[in-house]
Every structure is written in structure tokens, then in C-alpha cells.
Amino acid sequence: MDKKQKSDRSKKLFLRKKRAVGKTVFLTVGVLLTLNAAAAVFVSKMNIGIAGTFLLGAIFLSCGLFWNTLVPKIPKWPRILFLAGVAFVTFFSLFLLIYGASEQVHYREDAVIVLGSSIKGEELSVGLKERLNRAVLYYQKNPTAVIVVSGGQGPRETVAESLAMEQYLISRGIPREQIVREEKADNTYENFAYAKQLLDERFDRPYSVAFITSEYHVFRAESIAKAVGFDEASGCGSRTKWYALIPSCLRECVGVFRFWILGY
């Protein structure tokens, strides 16, 4: 066997191993994403993040299952763009999580705004409970702060989110007179805008504000708070359960891009 034949054989072996590794990676990622989306939808209602996780899982699974027949037929540039997009969203999501995990509050603020999230009937979601638990910890360190719970009543919600949030905080020992309810907001921009109206009425002097939301949401929420008029709002991120991380980050990436384009 001459050198050229050996070289050709080595290349073929390398390509086989490369294809086997690629197929295994795509199948594994596809299965994990699909299971993750299934777990998320089991404990939460369907949203764009969960739908996106299902879609990504389906794409990875399809590529893995038909690696030798489907993938070679896809032009090079679409494959590169897809992988570049996945890489960008992955690293941007990591940035959002790391940014939101950093402690920004001083525990000397005059008020803290707890951003609402969807509920089922009157039942709080796991993520919203985490935000409220974080608010309880904040109150223990700064018991003079006014706590604004913000969130209106959406579809399949029997009460306003803020009412359910207030009841939860009271059950955890927060005095009712320390809580202010904002009951009209349907999104983050309105959370801050309506909360600012209530706080402007309550304080007859300049006041400082902190806000509490999920850690992946802190970056965008901080930008929106500044756009509304809270020049120095300090963010505080609560932890997100593992099964909600990927769907939540996918949805948040869409939210950040929309804010950059539309401003809300």
C-alpha cells in the first residue's frame, strides 16, 4: 500500500469518525432539548420559549437521525448560519444568567418592585414564588422598604397577579401596609411605568428603587426601568429551576432583541 492509499484511507476513517461524533452529538442534544421542553410544559403553560426548545430539539433530532442522508443535502452556508445562531444564543444566554446573578442591590433602597409572572387561577408559578421568596429575604435586610407587587390579570387567571403575590408575601410575614399593589401591567414596560406612578404619588421626595425578577430577566428589566425613568434602579435576580432555564433564556433572547428594535 503506497503513501497515497494510506492517506486516502486515513481521510476516510477520519470522516467516518467525524460523522459518527456529529450524529451522536446532534442526537444527544435533540433528545435532551425535547425532554427539557416536555418537563417545562408539564409544570408551566406553553410559551414561545418552550415552543422554541421543542423546535430546536426537533431540528437536532432530525439531523441526528438522518445524518447520512439529510445533512449532506443541506447547503454549507445554511448549516454554518444555523450553528452560528445556536452558538450566539448560547453565549448570550450565559451572559444574561451571569449578569443577573450578580448582586446589585444595596438594601438601602426606599422601594423594591417585584415583577409579576403568569399564574394558574390563583396558583403562583414556581418562578414567581422564587421572586417573592427573594423579596422576603430583601425585606429582612431592609424592613423599611415599600414593596410594590406588579402584575395585572391575564387569560386563565382568576385574580390579578399582584393580588396573589400580596397574599403570598403576607403569608410569609410581610405586613400588609408595607405592600403596594399594581394591578394593570401586562408586560415589563408597564410593570415599571405603573409602579413609578404609584411610587411618585407615595413619595414627596426623590427615592431610590430596587427591583426583583428572575436572573435571566435582569438585564432587559434594568434597561426598561431606565427607559421608564428609574435612572438608578438596582436589579436583584432570583434563581430559575433547571428545567426552565433553556426555554426562559430562549424567550428572553427574543425579548431583548424586541426591546432593542421596538424600545419596550
C-alpha positions in Angstrom: 0.0 0.0 0.0 1.6 3.3 -1.1 1.5 6.6 0.7 -1.4 8.0 -1.3 -3.6 4.9 -0.5 -2.7 5.2 3.2 -3.5 8.9 3.1 -6.9 8.3 1.4 -7.7 5.5 3.9 -6.8 7.8 6.9 -9.0 10.5 5.5 -11.9 8.1 5.1 -11.5 6.9 8.7 -11.3 10.4 9.9 -14.5 11.4 8.0 -16.3 8.3 9.4 -15.3 9.2 13.0 -16.3 12.8 12.4 -19.7 11.8 11.1 -20.3 9.4 14.0 -19.4 12.1 16.5 -21.6 14.6 14.8 -24.5 12.2 14.7 -24.1 11.3 18.3 -23.9 15.0 19.4 -27.0 16.0 17.4 -29.0 13.0 18.7 -28.0 13.7 22.3 -28.7 17.4 22.1 -32.0 16.7 20.4 -33.2 14.2 23.0 -32.1 16.5 25.9 -33.9 19.6 24.4 -37.1 17.6 23.7 -37.1 16.2 27.2 -36.4 19.6 28.7 -39.3 21.2 26.7 -41.6 18.4 27.9 -40.6 18.9 31.5 -41.1 22.6 31.2 -44.6 22.4 29.6 -45.6 19.9 32.3 -45.1 22.5 35.1 -45.9 25.6 33.1 -48.1 26.7 30.2 -46.8 26.8 26.6 -44.9 29.9 25.6 -42.5 31.0 22.9 -39.5 29.7 24.9 -40.9 26.2 25.3 -42.1 26.1 21.7 -38.6 27.2 20.6 -37.0 24.5 22.7 -39.3 21.9 21.1 -38.4 23.2 17.7 -34.6 23.2 18.3 -34.9 19.6 19.7 -36.8 18.5 16.6 -34.1 20.1 14.3 -31.3 18.4 16.2 -33.1 15.1 16.3 -33.9 15.2 12.6 -30.3 15.9 11.7 -29.1 13.2 14.0 -31.5 10.6 12.7 -30.9 11.4 9.1 -27.3 12.4 9.4 -26.1 10.5 6.3 -29.0 11.3 4.1 -30.4 14.7 5.1 -27.4 16.7 6.3 -25.2 16.3 3.2 -28.1 17.7 1.1 -28.2 21.0 3.1 -26.0 23.7 1.6 -23.0 24.7 3.5 -24.0 28.3 4.4 -27.4 27.4 6.0 -25.5 24.9 8.2 -22.9 27.5 9.2 -25.6 30.1 9.9 -27.6 27.7 12.0 -24.7 26.6 14.1 -23.5 30.3 14.4 -27.0 31.2 15.6 -27.1 28.4 18.1 -23.6 29.5 19.4 -24.6 33.1 19.7 -27.9 32.4 21.6 -26.0 30.0 23.9 -23.3 32.6 24.8 -25.8 35.4 25.0 -27.9 33.3 27.4 -24.9 32.6 29.6 -24.2 36.4 29.7 -27.8 37.0 30.8 -27.6 34.4 33.6 -24.2 35.7 34.8 -25.3 39.3 34.7 -28.5 38.6 36.6 -26.7 36.5 39.2 -24.5 39.4 40.3 -25.7 41.3 43.4 -26.6 44.9 42.5 -28.9 46.0 45.4 -27.7 47.9 48.4 -30.5 47.1 50.8 -30.9 50.8 51.5 -33.5 51.5 48.7 -36.7 53.2 49.5 -38.8 50.8 47.5 -38.5 47.4 45.8 -40.6 46.4 42.8 -41.3 42.7 42.4 -42.1 42.0 38.7 -45.1 39.6 38.2 -45.4 36.5 36.1 -48.2 34.3 34.9 -50.3 32.3 37.4 -52.8 29.5 37.0 -56.0 30.6 38.5 -54.7 31.9 41.8 -51.7 29.5 42.0 -48.3 31.1 41.7 -45.8 29.6 39.3 -42.5 28.2 40.6 -40.6 31.1 39.1 -42.9 33.7 40.7 -42.5 32.1 44.1 -38.8 32.3 43.7 -39.1 36.0 43.0 -41.3 36.5 46.1 -39.0 34.4 48.3 -36.2 36.7 47.2 -38.4 39.7 48.1 -38.9 38.2 51.6 -35.1 38.0 52.0 -34.7 41.5 50.8 -37.3 42.7 53.3 -35.5 41.0 56.2 -32.4 43.1 55.4 -34.4 46.3 54.6 -37.7 46.3 56.5 -38.4 49.9 55.8 -38.7 49.5 52.1 -42.0 49.7 50.3 -42.7 46.5 48.4 -44.5 47.0 45.1 -46.0 43.9 43.6 -46.8 44.4 39.9 -48.9 42.4 37.6 -52.4 42.5 36.1 -54.9 39.8 35.4 -54.3 37.8 32.3 -56.1 34.9 30.5 -56.9 31.9 32.7 -56.0 34.0 35.8 -58.9 34.3 38.3 -57.3 37.2 40.1 -54.6 39.8 39.3 -51.1 38.5 39.7 -50.3 41.3 42.2 -53.1 40.2 44.5 -51.8 36.6 44.5 -48.3 38.0 45.1 -49.5 40.2 48.0 -51.3 37.2 49.7 -48.1 35.1 49.4 -45.9 37.8 50.9 -48.4 38.3 53.8 -48.4 34.6 54.5 -44.6 34.9 54.8 -44.8 37.6 57.4 -44.7 40.8 55.4 -47.0 43.5 56.8 -49.9 44.3 54.5 -49.3 48.1 55.0 -45.8 47.6 53.6 -47.1 46.3 50.3 -48.4 48.3 47.3 -50.3 46.6 44.6 -50.1 47.5 40.9 -52.9 45.7 39.0 -52.8 46.9 35.4 -49.5 45.8 33.9 -49.4 43.2 31.1 -45.6 43.4 30.4 -42.3 44.5 31.9 -42.6 48.0 30.5 -46.0 48.5 32.1 -44.7 46.9 35.3 -42.2 49.7 35.7 -44.4 52.5 34.3 -47.4 51.9 36.5 -45.2 51.2 39.5 -43.5 54.5 39.0 -46.8 56.3 39.0 -47.7 54.7 42.4 -44.3 55.5 43.9 -44.3 59.1 42.6 -47.7 59.5 44.5 -46.4 57.9 47.6 -43.0 59.8 48.0 -42.9 63.5 48.0 -39.1 63.4 47.7 -36.5 61.7 45.4 -36.4 58.0 46.2 -34.3 55.0 45.3 -35.6 51.8 43.8 -34.6 48.1 43.5 -36.4 45.5 41.5 -36.6 41.7 41.7 -37.1 39.4 38.8 -35.6 36.1 37.5 -31.9 36.3 36.9 -32.2 35.8 33.1 -34.5 38.8 33.0 -32.4 41.3 35.0 -30.5 42.7 32.0 -33.6 43.7 30.0 -35.6 44.8 33.0 -32.8 47.2 34.0 -32.8 48.7 30.5 -36.6 49.1 30.6 -36.5 50.6 34.1 -34.1 53.3 32.9 -36.3 53.9 29.8 -39.3 54.5 32.1 -37.4 56.9 34.3 -35.8 54.9 37.1 -32.3 56.2 36.5 -30.6 54.1 39.1 -32.8 51.0 39.6 -30.8 48.1 41.2 -31.6 44.6 39.9 -31.9 41.5 42.1 -32.2 38.1 40.3 -33.9 35.1 41.7 -32.9 31.6 40.8 -34.6 29.7 38.0 -35.2 26.0 38.1 -33.0 23.9 35.8 -35.9 22.7 33.6 -37.0 26.3 32.9 -33.5 27.7 32.1 -33.3 26.9 28.4 -36.9 27.9 27.5 -36.7 31.0 29.6 -33.4 32.1 28.1 -34.7 31.5 24.5 -37.8 33.6 25.3 -35.6 36.3 26.9 -33.3 36.5 23.9 -36.4 37.3 21.8 -37.5 39.8 24.4 -34.1 41.6 24.4 -34.0 41.8 20.6 -37.5 43.1 20.5 -36.6 45.8 23.1 -33.5 46.8 21.1 -35.7 47.2 18.0 -39.0 48.5 19.4 -37.9 50.0 22.7 -40.3 48.1 25.0 
